[in-house]
């Protein structure tokens, strides 16, 4: 996988498969502390201590269609290769939180990638899930900017209308693109 | 929190749809399902999805349901996309990159003819 944003999507798929109703996805870029942290938190079925240990093992998976589960081990490797690490908190019946951290400036840090497309894809493909996306950037001078997308209001406005209707898609895409664009430092010429 | 402007636009879109009576309780009669297991994502399934969504947006295709599924056990064929049109049998496509996805959307979803070369023999 070539982007942290793709790993995020992959981890979120596990949350969906765990029967979650609410999924929170956070991206925190802190240029002041040279840190990049991403996390996915869900209220799905969680894991017992035994399973939680095994999930970091590539030869463990809950799936029956193939015998390896590479998602979490791959993210762990990506984080550790960039001066960071992966933490997993989980409780059976309560949910799971996975966080990966990276040294922002590490030469081997994978690019963050297209976070917006990851958000849009998850949002429209799993309309029954309540998504909360948060992307926060702290600049070197300490200025903090944040984009949060909680889909609750969007869904209450749309009612039973599909999120993949073309006009709806256009607005959602614009909302996410503008929100992320506003986080980026304005270039001065 | 979503921008108020965007929420108002969404409200307007919904009202327009209601006025046209396009609103259905069950979304659409065409289903497009993209496999998004670790294998699918690593093979480029998000770009496939992006291509499908942007086709819907630019061609203004209404009533298409786009969803995801996990690994189907054919990782070597990823990205895999399934298309179900109305009551017809499901068609499963393999190695669907962004260009192939656009071709499937145009030829199969829009015009009803499956793109045979990418259909997986099941």
Interface residues (C-beta under 8 A of the other chain):
Chain A: X1 X6 X9 X10 X13 X17 X63 X65 X66 X69 X70 X71 X74 X114 X117 X118 X120 X121 X124 X125 X126 X148 X149 X150 X153 X154 X157 X158 X159 X160 X161 X162 X164 X165 X166 X167 X168 X169 X170 X171 X173 X174 X175 X178 X179
Chain B: X1 X2 X3 X6 X7 X9 X10 X11 X13 X14 X16 X17 X23 X25 X27 X28 X34 X36 X37 X38 X39 X41 X42 X46 X49 X50 X53 X56 X57 X59 X60 X61 X62 X63 X64 X65 X66 X67 X68 X70 X71 X72 X73 X75
